[in-house]
Amino acid sequence: MKNDATSPIISLGEFKDGVQRYPLTGIKVLIVGAGIGGLLAALECYRKGHSVLVLERAPSLSTVGDVFATHPPGFSTLKYYPALLRDYQAGSHDTQISFYTRQGQFVAASEPEWRDTACEREAGGRIGVTIPRPAHAAMLMGQIERLGIPVLFGRRVVRYTEDRQAGIAAAHTDGGECFDADVIIAADGIHSAAHDLLKKGSYPPYQPTNSYAARAGFPRELLAPGPQLQSILPKPGERDVTRVYCSKDVHLFLDATQTYVSFCYVYKDTPKPSQNTCQLSENTRHKYEHPMALTPAELLAIMTKDPDWDPAILELVSQAPREIMQWSLNFRNPHRQWTSPGGHVVMIGDAAHTFLPTSGNGAVQASEDAVSIAECLRQGGRENIAWSTRVHNTLRYERVSTIQRTGFVNQDILDSVDQVSQHPDAVILKIGSWMWGHLPEKYAADNYRDALAALRSGVPFENTNLPPGYKFREWTMEEEQERQSKGIVSDLRSNGDWTA
């Protein structure tokens, strides 16, 4: 019987909490980071028959944050976890996305492009467009606990090592512990120490974009009632709300349900002296990983530098019951090597590729990574771990790099909302079925052998997880920012068919 991702699972695997496991592979996987990519990688590696241990630097699972956007590739394997799928369907927000000017003038609205498509049904059915970060983390952790996957908190990994001859890698913590495995999935963010394994100068340093994101999320019941504020929140019986307020260099994303409210305010500012681009060492890396806490009054002082904000939005921010966490939006230019020299450490999520919030894709691509690497390891088996991580890298890089660039293109669209208000459809951020219709598990299963053969023979592999007719090219943040400063319209979406 053909043993790929779409074939019936042979009967040797364990069945637990409704999850059918593949036969054991003997591959020992260590996952560093319990974020979106790391937790899903733990589930997928378990399901594919690998042995899994997760390390997380925080003392406990995070309970703060706003929401993130998702679409079918991000939840394409949830159908294999019945309880988790039910959690997603109940906990995600099924919204229509509406666009407004900063002053509160309605511009346009859109439904998800994938709604009621075969792709949505294949991915497990109707799931909301947004989901709160704390709820999402709790859902994944709940499934991990039900399956008995071990997670160790309070383990900050400061160094990775690799023994190519022995075919193992190790993660070393700041507490002096060492954890080894056949393969380490580094899902520990933009400042991951896994970069230190690469040849010095072979990967770009992270650098500030001079943009910031101030995020908050809280129960709606904590807001004082009032007609002004209630005008932007869903009334009893109404569906959930996602509003995007747009202006030059300023965007605010509001997500609201009957029980939960969150917002993310993104703005540009002059860089602070402490934000100089730097290559972090294991001794300094942790100092740059935490956000700044703002009071509502402090954020309002920043926002009102731009006049004429919708009063309802200002009222919402003023009532935020918790500190607002502001992150510097840092970016690392796309780089092709996500694996260590010996192939036994592989980076996923922000450790491999960073996204601007305007891409609406950071969480989805971390999820695609998780699904892809688990399947590639299964396809190759224990004897081909190093090749399997490289195949995963090959299958993912061009797609991810292209989607990263959309963050800058979407910035242009949102920045020009005042000019396009006479043509409202121009502001709707359509992405195309090549993006939302992708099935990362199937793609890895279908293309593993051909990609492996290409790598072994040294010939290019042609990916098909891109817009039809698209010709991939490298790009940098500096090029995009220079284009934006000159007012040049991006040609990205004229390369290939982005409507397909």
Backbone torsions as a table, in degrees:
resi	resn	phi	psi	omega
1	MET	NA	137.2	177.4
2	LYS	-64.6	130.5	-176.2
3	ASN	-109.1	79.4	176.2
4	ASP	-126.8	-175.4	-171.4
5	ALA	-68.0	-19.3	-175.7
6	THR	-103.9	-3.2	179.6
7	SER	-86.0	156.6	176.2
8	PRO	-57.9	141.9	-178.9
9	ILE	-77.9	129.3	-179.8
10	ILE	-68.0	160.4	-161.7
11	SER	-81.2	4.6	-176.1
12	LEU	-77.1	-18.8	-174.9
13	GLY	-77.5	155.9	178.0
14	GLU	-72.2	149.4	176.0
15	PHE	-121.0	117.4	-174.5
16	LYS	-146.7	134.0	-179.4
17	ASP	51.4	35.9	179.6
18	GLY	79.5	1.8	-177.2
19	VAL	-101.4	121.2	177.6
20	GLN	-89.9	121.5	-177.8
21	ARG	-94.7	145.0	172.9
22	TYR	-71.5	163.9	175.6
23	PRO	-56.7	148.1	-178.2
24	LEU	-62.9	138.1	-178.8
25	THR	-98.3	-17.6	-175.0
26	GLY	81.2	3.0	-179.3
27	ILE	-86.2	124.0	177.9
28	LYS	-93.0	114.8	-175.8
29	VAL	-111.5	128.5	172.1
30	LEU	-109.9	125.3	179.7
31	ILE	-111.1	125.7	-179.4
32	VAL	-108.1	112.8	-179.2
33	GLY	116.1	122.5	-179.6
34	ALA	-108.9	47.7	173.0
35	GLY	-94.0	-159.5	-176.8
36	ILE	-59.4	-51.4	-178.4
37	GLY	-68.9	-42.5	-176.7
38	GLY	-64.8	-44.2	-179.0
39	LEU	-67.2	-41.4	178.3
40	LEU	-69.2	-35.9	176.0
41	ALA	-60.9	-37.7	177.9
42	ALA	-62.2	-45.4	179.2
43	LEU	-64.6	-46.6	-177.1
44	GLU	-67.7	-38.5	177.6
45	CYS	-66.4	-39.1	174.6
46	TYR	-60.4	-49.0	-177.2
47	ARG	-61.7	-33.3	-178.8
48	LYS	-82.8	3.8	173.3
49	GLY	95.4	8.3	178.6
50	HIS	-87.4	155.1	173.4
51	SER	-85.5	132.1	-168.7
52	VAL	-128.7	137.0	168.3
53	LEU	-134.6	136.8	180.0
54	VAL	-114.7	134.2	172.2
55	LEU	-112.6	137.3	178.2
56	GLU	-133.6	132.6	-175.9
57	ARG	-71.3	-31.2	-178.3
58	ALA	-70.6	154.8	179.3
59	PRO	-71.5	-19.3	178.8
60	SER	-158.8	172.4	-180.0
61	LEU	-66.2	137.0	-178.2
62	SER	-66.7	138.9	178.4
63	THR	-117.6	15.5	-179.5
64	VAL	-118.3	163.3	176.4
65	GLY	133.4	171.1	179.1
66	ASP	-99.9	-127.3	178.3
67	VAL	-125.7	165.9	170.1
68	PHE	-131.8	157.7	-179.5
69	ALA	-87.9	149.9	177.2
70	THR	-142.1	160.4	171.8
71	HIS	-149.2	174.4	-163.9
72	PRO	-46.7	-42.3	179.3
73	PRO	-59.0	-26.4	-179.2
74	GLY	-74.5	-19.2	178.2
75	PHE	-128.7	27.3	-172.4
76	SER	-68.9	-20.0	179.7
77	THR	-108.3	7.1	-179.7
78	LEU	-63.6	-24.1	-179.8
79	LYS	-61.8	-18.9	178.3
80	TYR	-84.6	-3.4	179.1
81	TYR	-126.1	83.0	-171.0
82	PRO	-54.2	-43.9	-179.1
83	ALA	-67.7	-40.3	179.3
84	LEU	-66.1	-39.5	177.8
85	LEU	-61.2	-42.3	177.9
86	ARG	-63.1	-39.3	177.3
87	ASP	-60.7	-44.2	179.5
88	TYR	-62.2	-46.4	-177.9
89	GLN	-62.9	-33.7	179.6
90	ALA	-81.9	-31.2	-171.8
91	GLY	-99.0	-12.7	179.0
92	SER	-85.5	161.4	-174.8
93	HIS	-105.8	114.8	-176.8
94	ASP	-88.4	85.7	-171.5
95	THR	-109.7	159.3	161.9
96	GLN	-95.1	137.2	-179.1
97	ILE	-93.3	122.2	-179.0
98	SER	-115.7	142.6	-178.0
99	PHE	-112.5	138.0	-177.6
100	TYR	-135.8	156.3	168.2
101	THR	-74.8	168.7	178.8
102	ARG	-58.6	-32.3	-177.8
103	GLN	-77.3	-9.1	179.0
104	GLY	101.4	9.0	177.6
105	GLN	-77.0	126.8	178.3
106	PHE	-66.8	137.0	-179.6
107	VAL	-114.9	-53.3	-175.8
108	ALA	-164.2	164.7	176.9
109	ALA	-143.3	154.4	-179.4
110	SER	-149.9	150.3	171.3
111	GLU	-93.2	157.3	176.1
112	PRO	-55.9	135.8	-177.5
113	GLU	-62.1	-28.2	-174.1
114	TRP	-91.2	1.2	-174.9
115	ARG	-61.0	129.5	177.0
116	ASP	65.1	28.1	176.5
117	THR	-98.4	165.6	176.1
118	ALA	-61.7	-34.5	178.8
119	CYS	-61.5	-43.9	179.2
120	GLU	-62.9	-42.4	179.4
121	ARG	-65.3	-40.6	179.2
122	GLU	-63.5	-32.8	-177.9
123	ALA	-82.1	-0.7	176.0
124	GLY	120.2	0.4	177.2
125	GLY	105.3	-173.0	-173.5
126	ARG	-69.2	122.6	176.0
127	ILE	-132.9	146.2	-177.0
128	GLY	-62.7	166.3	-176.8
129	VAL	-79.9	-31.5	-179.2
130	THR	-127.1	159.8	179.1
131	ILE	-150.2	135.9	178.6
132	PRO	-63.9	137.1	-179.7
133	ARG	-59.0	-46.4	179.7
134	PRO	-61.8	-41.0	179.8
135	ALA	-65.9	-40.7	179.3
136	HIS	-61.7	-46.4	179.3
137	ALA	-61.1	-41.8	-179.9
138	ALA	-65.2	-38.1	178.2
139	MET	-62.0	-49.5	-178.9
140	LEU	-64.7	-42.1	180.0
141	MET	-65.3	-37.2	176.3
142	GLY	-59.5	-42.7	178.4
143	GLN	-67.2	-39.8	177.9
144	ILE	-60.6	-43.1	179.6
145	GLU	-66.6	-39.1	179.7
146	ARG	-65.7	-28.8	178.8
147	LEU	-88.3	-9.2	178.0
148	GLY	79.7	23.8	178.0
149	ILE	-78.2	124.7	-176.9
150	PRO	-74.4	136.5	175.9
151	VAL	-129.3	125.0	178.8
152	LEU	-108.4	117.8	179.4
153	PHE	-90.8	164.4	178.2
154	GLY	71.8	24.6	177.6
155	ARG	-114.7	99.4	178.6
156	ARG	-91.0	114.1	179.5
157	VAL	-82.5	122.7	-178.0
158	VAL	-111.1	-9.7	-178.4
159	ARG	-156.9	141.8	172.9
160	TYR	-116.3	144.6	173.1
161	THR	-131.8	162.0	-176.8
162	GLU	-143.3	132.2	174.3
163	ASP	-109.9	97.2	-174.3
164	ARG	-65.8	-35.3	-178.8
165	GLN	-68.1	-41.7	179.5
166	ALA	-80.6	-17.4	179.7
167	GLY	73.0	36.9	178.3
168	ILE	-135.4	164.4	175.2
169	ALA	-133.6	161.7	-178.8
170	ALA	-139.2	148.0	175.3
171	ALA	-114.6	128.5	-176.4
172	HIS	-111.3	129.8	-176.6
173	THR	-97.2	165.4	178.2
174	ASP	-70.9	-9.6	175.7
175	GLY	-93.3	4.3	177.2
176	GLY	89.6	4.1	178.5
177	GLU	-83.2	153.6	177.6
178	CYS	-131.6	127.7	179.4
179	PHE	-120.8	123.7	179.9
180	ASP	-110.6	162.9	-178.0
181	ALA	-164.0	165.4	173.2
182	ASP	-66.1	-35.5	179.5
183	VAL	-148.7	139.5	176.3
184	ILE	-112.5	128.3	173.5
185	ILE	-99.7	107.9	-178.6
186	ALA	-86.5	102.0	-179.9
187	ALA	-115.6	39.6	-170.7
188	ASP	-107.7	28.9	166.3
189	GLY	89.4	178.9	-172.9
190	ILE	-60.1	-27.8	-178.0
191	HIS	-97.2	21.4	-177.6
192	SER	-54.1	135.7	176.3
193	ALA	-69.5	-8.9	178.2
194	ALA	-62.2	-25.5	177.9
195	HIS	-62.1	-25.9	-178.5
196	ASP	-67.2	-17.6	177.7
197	LEU	-75.1	-22.0	-178.3
198	LEU	-79.0	157.3	179.2
199	LYS	-59.2	132.5	-177.9
200	LYS	-56.4	128.8	-179.1
201	GLY	86.9	-2.2	-177.4
202	SER	-87.5	-9.9	178.0
203	TYR	-132.7	148.9	-176.2
204	PRO	-75.4	145.1	176.0
205	PRO	-72.0	158.3	173.2
206	TYR	-74.5	152.6	179.9
207	GLN	-148.1	148.9	179.8
208	PRO	-70.3	145.0	175.6
209	THR	-91.0	-5.1	-173.3
210	ASN	68.5	19.9	173.5
211	SER	-117.6	155.1	-177.0
212	TYR	-134.7	150.7	176.6
213	ALA	-125.2	118.5	176.8
214	ALA	-102.3	118.9	-170.5
215	ARG	-121.6	144.3	174.4
216	ALA	-153.9	147.3	175.2
217	GLY	-148.4	141.1	-174.2
218	PHE	-164.2	161.4	176.8
219	PRO	-63.0	138.6	-178.1
220	ARG	-63.3	-28.6	-176.8
221	GLU	-62.9	-15.6	179.7
222	LEU	-80.4	-8.8	178.8
223	LEU	-86.5	137.3	176.0
224	ALA	-72.7	135.6	-179.2
225	PRO	-68.5	152.3	178.5
226	GLY	176.1	145.0	-174.2
227	PRO	-61.4	-35.9	-177.6
228	GLN	-65.5	-49.7	-179.9
229	LEU	-68.7	-42.0	-177.2
230	GLN	-64.9	-18.0	-179.0
231	SER	-67.8	-20.0	-179.6
232	ILE	-107.1	3.0	179.7
233	LEU	-109.8	150.6	-179.2
234	PRO	-67.2	138.2	177.3
235	LYS	-83.9	163.8	179.2
236	PRO	-52.2	130.6	-179.9
237	GLY	89.4	-13.7	179.0
238	GLU	-86.4	156.8	-179.6
239	ARG	-76.5	167.1	-179.9
240	ASP	-61.0	159.3	-173.0
241	VAL	-121.4	132.7	165.6
242	THR	-126.3	119.1	179.6
243	ARG	-118.7	137.6	175.5
244	VAL	-118.4	114.7	177.8
245	TYR	-97.4	129.0	-170.0
246	CYS	-125.5	142.4	172.1
247	SER	-162.5	170.0	-178.0
248	LYS	-58.4	118.4	176.9
249	ASP	65.7	11.7	-178.5
250	VAL	-139.7	127.9	176.9
251	HIS	-139.7	139.6	174.7
252	LEU	-127.7	127.8	179.9
253	PHE	-107.6	120.4	179.9
254	LEU	-113.3	130.7	176.6
255	ASP	-127.7	126.5	-175.3
256	ALA	-143.9	138.6	174.6
257	THR	-126.2	-170.9	176.7
258	GLN	-67.2	-20.5	-173.5
259	THR	-125.7	-10.8	-170.9
260	TYR	-141.4	143.1	177.9
261	VAL	-135.5	137.6	174.1
262	SER	-145.7	157.1	173.6
263	PHE	-146.1	155.5	175.3
264	CYS	-135.0	116.5	-179.5
265	TYR	-104.3	118.2	-178.0
266	VAL	-112.1	128.8	-178.5
267	TYR	-148.8	161.0	176.6
268	LYS	-101.1	149.8	178.3
269	ASP	-155.1	166.4	177.8
270	THR	-70.2	142.1	-177.2
271	PRO	-66.6	145.8	176.4
272	LYS	-83.6	154.2	-178.8
273	PRO	-56.4	-31.2	-177.4
274	SER	-79.4	-0.5	-174.3
275	GLN	-99.2	17.2	-179.4
276	ASN	-58.7	143.8	176.8
277	THR	-58.5	134.2	179.6
278	CYS	-149.6	156.9	174.2
279	GLN	-99.4	113.9	-171.5
280	LEU	-81.6	141.5	174.3
281	SER	-98.5	173.7	179.6
282	GLU	-65.6	-20.3	-178.6
283	ASN	-85.3	-23.4	-176.2
284	THR	-113.9	-12.2	-171.7
285	ARG	-57.2	-43.6	-173.8
286	HIS	-65.4	-20.4	-177.4
287	LYS	-71.3	-16.7	-172.8
288	TYR	-110.9	15.3	-172.4
289	GLU	-102.3	1.6	-172.9
290	HIS	-115.2	146.1	179.0
291	PRO	-81.4	171.4	174.5
292	MET	-97.2	136.2	178.4
293	ALA	-89.0	128.6	178.1
294	LEU	-116.3	144.8	169.4
295	THR	-81.9	160.2	175.3
296	PRO	-54.3	-39.4	-179.5
297	ALA	-63.8	-37.8	179.7
298	GLU	-67.3	-41.0	178.2
299	LEU	-68.4	-39.5	178.0
300	LEU	-60.6	-36.4	178.1
301	ALA	-63.5	-34.6	177.0
302	ILE	-72.2	-47.1	-175.9
303	MET	-62.7	-41.3	-172.9
304	THR	-79.3	4.6	167.1
305	LYS	-64.2	-26.1	171.6
306	ASP	-97.5	123.4	-175.0
307	PRO	-75.8	166.6	167.0
308	ASP	68.2	30.9	173.7
309	TRP	-64.6	146.6	173.0
310	ASP	-51.7	119.7	-177.8
311	PRO	-56.5	-30.5	180.0
312	ALA	-66.1	-36.7	177.9
313	ILE	-67.7	-43.2	178.1
314	LEU	-62.0	-37.7	177.6
315	GLU	-64.7	-41.0	178.4
316	LEU	-60.3	-49.1	-178.8
317	VAL	-62.3	-39.9	-178.2
318	SER	-63.6	-25.8	-177.8
319	GLN	-95.9	2.4	179.2
320	ALA	-53.2	121.0	-171.7
321	PRO	-82.5	-6.6	-178.1
322	ARG	-127.4	168.8	172.8
323	GLU	-61.8	143.5	179.0
324	ILE	-95.8	126.9	-175.2
325	MET	-93.3	119.5	-179.1
326	GLN	-105.6	126.3	179.2
327	TRP	-110.1	139.7	167.5
328	SER	-76.1	129.0	-179.4
329	LEU	-85.4	100.5	179.8
330	ASN	-98.3	154.4	-174.6
331	PHE	-138.5	144.6	172.0
332	ARG	-120.1	126.7	-179.9
333	ASN	-56.7	147.5	179.8
334	PRO	-54.4	137.3	175.3
335	HIS	-139.5	143.2	-168.9
336	ARG	-75.7	-22.9	-172.2
337	GLN	-98.9	107.6	176.9
338	TRP	-104.0	0.5	-177.4
339	THR	-115.4	154.3	174.4
340	SER	-69.0	165.2	-178.7
341	PRO	-54.6	-37.3	-179.8
342	GLY	-89.6	-5.0	175.9
343	GLY	80.8	10.4	-178.1
344	HIS	-101.0	2.5	169.4
345	VAL	-128.3	129.7	-180.0
346	VAL	-132.6	134.8	-180.0
347	MET	-93.9	141.4	174.4
348	ILE	-133.5	167.4	178.6
349	GLY	61.7	-145.1	-177.2
350	ASP	-61.5	-24.2	176.8
351	ALA	-63.0	-31.7	-179.7
352	ALA	-97.1	-33.7	-172.8
353	HIS	-157.9	129.9	179.1
354	THR	-99.8	153.2	-179.3
355	PHE	-129.7	145.4	168.8
356	LEU	-79.1	150.2	178.7
357	PRO	-57.0	-30.4	-177.8
358	THR	-69.2	-11.7	174.9
359	SER	-74.9	-27.1	-176.4
360	GLY	60.5	28.6	-170.0
361	ASN	-135.8	-3.8	-175.7
362	GLY	-57.4	-46.8	-179.2
363	ALA	-68.2	-39.3	-179.3
364	VAL	-64.0	-44.1	-177.9
365	GLN	-70.1	-33.2	173.2
366	ALA	-62.9	-38.4	178.5
367	SER	-68.4	-42.6	176.2
368	GLU	-59.2	-42.2	176.9
369	ASP	-55.7	-48.0	-176.2
370	ALA	-59.8	-44.5	-179.6
371	VAL	-67.1	-42.8	-176.7
372	SER	-65.5	-47.7	-175.9
373	ILE	-66.4	-37.1	179.0
374	ALA	-62.9	-42.2	179.9
375	GLU	-71.2	-39.5	178.6
376	CYS	-61.8	-40.9	177.3
377	LEU	-63.3	-38.9	177.8
378	ARG	-66.2	-42.6	-179.6
379	GLN	-60.8	-42.7	-175.2
380	GLY	-82.5	-27.4	-177.6
381	GLY	76.8	175.0	-173.7
382	ARG	-65.0	-27.7	-177.1
383	GLU	-79.0	-8.9	-176.1
384	ASN	-127.6	32.6	-175.7
385	ILE	-58.5	-47.5	-177.6
386	ALA	-61.3	-39.4	177.5
387	TRP	-68.4	-37.2	-176.7
388	SER	-66.2	-39.6	177.6
389	THR	-65.5	-35.6	179.2
390	ARG	-71.4	-36.2	175.5
391	VAL	-62.7	-47.1	176.7
392	HIS	-53.7	-47.6	179.1
393	ASN	-57.5	-43.9	-179.5
394	THR	-65.4	-42.1	-178.5
395	LEU	-69.5	-25.6	-171.1
396	ARG	-100.6	-33.0	-165.4
397	TYR	-58.5	-51.1	-174.4
398	GLU	-65.6	-39.3	177.4
399	ARG	-62.8	-49.3	-177.6
400	VAL	-62.8	-45.7	-179.2
401	SER	-59.1	-41.9	179.5
402	THR	-64.1	-42.9	-179.4
403	ILE	-70.3	-34.6	174.6
404	GLN	-55.2	-41.8	-176.0
405	ARG	-65.9	-26.2	179.9
406	THR	-63.2	-22.3	177.3
407	GLY	-59.8	-37.3	178.7
408	PHE	-75.4	-38.0	179.0
409	VAL	-66.6	-41.8	177.8
410	ASN	-65.2	-33.2	173.8
411	GLN	-55.8	-44.9	-179.6
412	ASP	-58.1	-44.0	-177.3
413	ILE	-65.3	-47.3	-178.5
414	LEU	-68.4	-33.4	178.2
415	ASP	-65.1	-26.7	-173.8
416	SER	-101.7	18.8	-174.9
417	VAL	-58.6	-33.6	179.6
418	ASP	-64.1	-32.8	-178.8
419	GLN	-81.1	-26.7	-175.4
420	VAL	-96.9	3.4	-176.4
421	SER	-60.9	-22.1	175.2
422	GLN	-79.7	-14.1	177.4
423	HIS	-130.1	73.6	-167.9
424	PRO	-59.7	-31.1	-178.2
425	ASP	-62.7	-21.3	-177.4
426	ALA	-66.9	-21.2	-176.3
427	VAL	-89.2	-15.1	-178.2
428	ILE	-70.8	125.3	-172.9
429	LEU	-86.6	76.6	178.5
430	LYS	-75.3	142.6	-175.0
431	ILE	-116.3	-23.6	177.7
432	GLY	91.8	149.7	-175.5
433	SER	-69.4	-20.6	176.5
434	TRP	-60.9	-27.5	-179.8
435	MET	-89.7	-55.0	-175.3
436	TRP	-81.3	-12.8	-179.3
437	GLY	-96.2	4.5	-177.3
438	HIS	-73.5	138.3	175.9
439	LEU	-116.3	97.1	-171.1
440	PRO	-64.1	-33.2	178.3
441	GLU	-66.3	-48.1	179.5
442	LYS	-64.1	-39.8	-179.0
443	TYR	-63.0	-42.0	178.5
444	ALA	-65.5	-43.1	-179.7
445	ALA	-65.3	-42.5	-176.0
446	ASP	-73.3	-27.2	-171.5
447	ASN	-112.6	-1.6	-176.4
448	TYR	-56.7	-52.0	-173.9
449	ARG	-63.6	-44.0	-179.3
450	ASP	-66.7	-40.1	178.6
451	ALA	-66.3	-39.4	177.7
452	LEU	-62.5	-44.6	179.0
453	ALA	-61.8	-39.9	178.9
454	ALA	-64.4	-43.2	179.3
455	LEU	-63.7	-43.3	-178.1
456	ARG	-67.5	-31.8	-179.0
457	SER	-92.9	-8.2	177.9
458	GLY	77.4	21.0	178.9
459	VAL	-105.2	155.2	-179.4
460	PRO	-65.7	148.1	173.5
461	PHE	-106.6	132.9	-178.1
462	GLU	-96.3	110.7	178.4
463	ASN	-77.7	149.9	177.8
464	THR	-119.6	15.6	178.6
465	ASN	-97.9	36.7	-177.9
466	LEU	-127.6	171.1	175.7
467	PRO	-58.3	139.3	178.0
468	PRO	-53.8	130.4	178.8
469	GLY	81.7	0.9	-176.8
470	TYR	-73.3	134.5	176.1
471	LYS	-107.0	110.7	-174.9
472	PHE	-67.8	141.9	171.1
473	ARG	-143.8	150.6	177.9
474	GLU	-72.1	157.7	179.8
475	TRP	-155.8	167.8	178.3
476	THR	-135.0	159.9	175.5
477	MET	-61.4	-38.9	-178.7
478	GLU	-60.9	-40.2	177.8
479	GLU	-63.8	-42.7	-179.4
480	GLU	-66.7	-41.6	179.7
481	GLN	-67.6	-36.6	176.5
482	GLU	-65.5	-42.4	176.9
483	ARG	-58.4	-45.9	-179.5
484	GLN	-62.8	-40.8	-178.3
485	SER	-65.1	-26.2	-180.0
486	LYS	-93.1	-2.0	179.5
487	GLY	72.1	24.6	-179.3
488	ILE	-85.8	130.6	179.4
489	VAL	-72.7	135.0	-179.9
490	SER	-65.7	144.4	176.6
491	ASP	-101.0	9.7	-174.5
492	LEU	-56.3	-48.8	-174.2
493	ARG	-80.3	1.1	172.1
494	SER	-93.5	-1.8	179.1
495	ASN	-98.1	100.6	-176.6
496	GLY	86.2	-178.9	-177.1
497	ASP	-99.8	100.5	-177.4
498	TRP	-85.2	-2.7	176.6
499	THR	-88.8	-16.5	-176.2
500	ALA	-76.3	NA	NA
